[in-house]
Amino acid sequence: MSILDHYLRKLGFAHSSELNEEEKQTYEEWKKALYGRKLTDDEVSDFLYSLRDKASRKLANISQLSERESIFYSVQLQTALNILDFLELPEREKAQAEMHINSLLNDG
């Protein structure tokens, strides 16, 4: 039994369906906060592309950066690129497998 279920019982409710609309909205907000949501691959990719672009823009004006900032944005850029490569690996593997199978089909 979740902490929200305990709280509902304390208030005298057996289930969240017994709440009025305002209470249901609050219940759903608390539920989302407590149990979180799962990030999608697209959300992670979008974040990393944004990070990559920001670091690239900063490094485009490298002469205006301190040595520390230069190192920071260089590492940030490389990290974003490495993670993006990792996230894109399944698509690349799929494309390679399809090409290989198609070549086997065409040879036969």
One Martini backbone bead per residue (centre of mass of N, CA, C, O) as a GRO file, in nm:
protein
  108
    1MET     BB    1   0.096   0.037   0.023
    2SER     BB    2   0.073   0.355  -0.022
    3ILE     BB    3   0.097   0.670   0.097
    4LEU     BB    4  -0.165   0.764  -0.041
    5ASP     BB    5  -0.347   0.540   0.064
    6HIS     BB    6  -0.310   0.609   0.359
    7TYR     BB    7  -0.423   0.894   0.339
    8LEU     BB    8  -0.702   0.821   0.238
    9ARG     BB    9  -0.780   0.650   0.485
   10LYS     BB   10  -0.748   0.878   0.691
   11LEU     BB   11  -0.987   1.044   0.533
   12GLY     BB   12  -1.205   0.799   0.441
   13PHE     BB   13  -1.090   0.664   0.180
   14ALA     BB   14  -1.073   0.390  -0.047
   15HIS     BB   15  -1.058   0.578  -0.312
   16SER     BB   16  -0.983   0.812  -0.557
   17SER     BB   17  -1.280   0.812  -0.687
   18GLU     BB   18  -1.404   0.974  -0.427
   19LEU     BB   19  -1.302   1.225  -0.529
   20ASN     BB   20  -1.284   1.521  -0.625
   21GLU     BB   21  -1.151   1.700  -0.876
   22GLU     BB   22  -0.943   1.858  -0.707
   23GLU     BB   23  -0.836   1.610  -0.551
   24LYS     BB   24  -0.751   1.445  -0.797
   25GLN     BB   25  -0.541   1.642  -0.897
   26THR     BB   26  -0.363   1.633  -0.647
   27TYR     BB   27  -0.319   1.330  -0.646
   28GLU     BB   28  -0.175   1.320  -0.927
   29GLU     BB   29   0.058   1.509  -0.853
   30TRP     BB   30   0.167   1.337  -0.621
   31LYS     BB   31   0.208   1.078  -0.780
   32LYS     BB   32   0.413   1.196  -0.977
   33ALA     BB   33   0.618   1.287  -0.759
   34LEU     BB   34   0.660   1.003  -0.623
   35TYR     BB   35   0.686   0.816  -0.908
   36GLY     BB   36   0.716   0.952  -1.149
   37ARG     BB   37   0.880   0.961  -1.457
   38LYS     BB   38   0.965   0.852  -1.769
   39LEU     BB   39   1.205   0.878  -1.981
   40THR     BB   40   1.260   0.924  -2.299
   41ASP     BB   41   1.463   0.892  -2.560
   42ASP     BB   42   1.383   1.165  -2.688
   43GLU     BB   43   1.434   1.343  -2.438
   44VAL     BB   44   1.731   1.273  -2.409
   45SER     BB   45   1.818   1.356  -2.691
   46ASP     BB   46   1.725   1.650  -2.678
   47PHE     BB   47   1.909   1.726  -2.446
   48LEU     BB   48   2.179   1.648  -2.587
   49TYR     BB   49   2.151   1.833  -2.831
   50SER     BB   50   2.141   2.091  -2.665
   51LEU     BB   51   2.414   2.055  -2.526
   52ARG     BB   52   2.581   2.039  -2.784
   53ASP     BB   53   2.499   2.318  -2.900
   54LYS     BB   54   2.597   2.490  -2.666
   55ALA     BB   55   2.894   2.400  -2.669
   56SER     BB   56   2.947   2.480  -2.963
   57ARG     BB   57   2.889   2.782  -2.933
   58LYS     BB   58   3.104   2.837  -2.720
   59LEU     BB   59   3.350   2.719  -2.895
   60ALA     BB   60   3.328   2.929  -3.131
   61ASN     BB   61   3.435   3.138  -2.882
   62ILE     BB   62   3.716   3.054  -2.746
   63SER     BB   63   3.864   3.334  -2.703
   64GLN     BB   64   3.636   3.410  -2.467
   65LEU     BB   65   3.755   3.185  -2.299
   66SER     BB   66   3.852   3.021  -2.057
   67GLU     BB   67   4.022   2.750  -1.983
   68ARG     BB   68   3.804   2.624  -1.810
   69GLU     BB   69   3.569   2.661  -2.012
   70SER     BB   70   3.695   2.507  -2.244
   71ILE     BB   71   3.708   2.237  -2.100
   72PHE     BB   72   3.415   2.210  -2.019
   73TYR     BB   73   3.288   2.224  -2.314
   74SER     BB   74   3.451   1.991  -2.429
   75VAL     BB   75   3.346   1.775  -2.237
   76GLN     BB   76   3.045   1.818  -2.288
   77LEU     BB   77   3.052   1.753  -2.586
   78GLN     BB   78   3.176   1.468  -2.571
   79THR     BB   79   2.961   1.345  -2.390
   80ALA     BB   80   2.716   1.392  -2.569
   81LEU     BB   81   2.826   1.235  -2.815
   82ASN     BB   82   2.863   0.960  -2.675
   83ILE     BB   83   2.568   0.920  -2.587
   84LEU     BB   84   2.440   0.946  -2.865
   85ASP     BB   85   2.586   0.707  -2.988
   86PHE     BB   86   2.464   0.501  -2.794
   87LEU     BB   87   2.156   0.560  -2.859
   88GLU     BB   88   2.208   0.497  -3.183
   89LEU     BB   89   2.301   0.199  -3.205
   90PRO     BB   90   2.043   0.032  -3.270
   91GLU     BB   91   1.993   0.166  -3.548
   92ARG     BB   92   2.264   0.083  -3.677
   93GLU     BB   93   2.231  -0.222  -3.638
   94LYS     BB   94   1.975  -0.249  -3.802
   95ALA     BB   95   2.085  -0.141  -4.070
   96GLN     BB   96   2.309  -0.353  -4.100
   97ALA     BB   97   2.128  -0.604  -4.096
   98GLU     BB   98   1.957  -0.528  -4.340
   99MET     BB   99   2.188  -0.511  -4.544
  100HIS     BB  100   2.287  -0.800  -4.509
  101ILE     BB  101   2.024  -0.946  -4.579
  102ASN     BB  102   1.985  -0.816  -4.858
  103SER     BB  103   2.250  -0.930  -4.976
  104LEU     BB  104   2.164  -1.227  -4.941
  105LEU     BB  105   1.910  -1.209  -5.120
  106ASN     BB  106   2.063  -1.107  -5.383
  107ASP     BB  107   2.260  -1.360  -5.412
  108GLY     BB  108   2.026  -1.595  -5.442
   0.00000   0.00000   0.00000
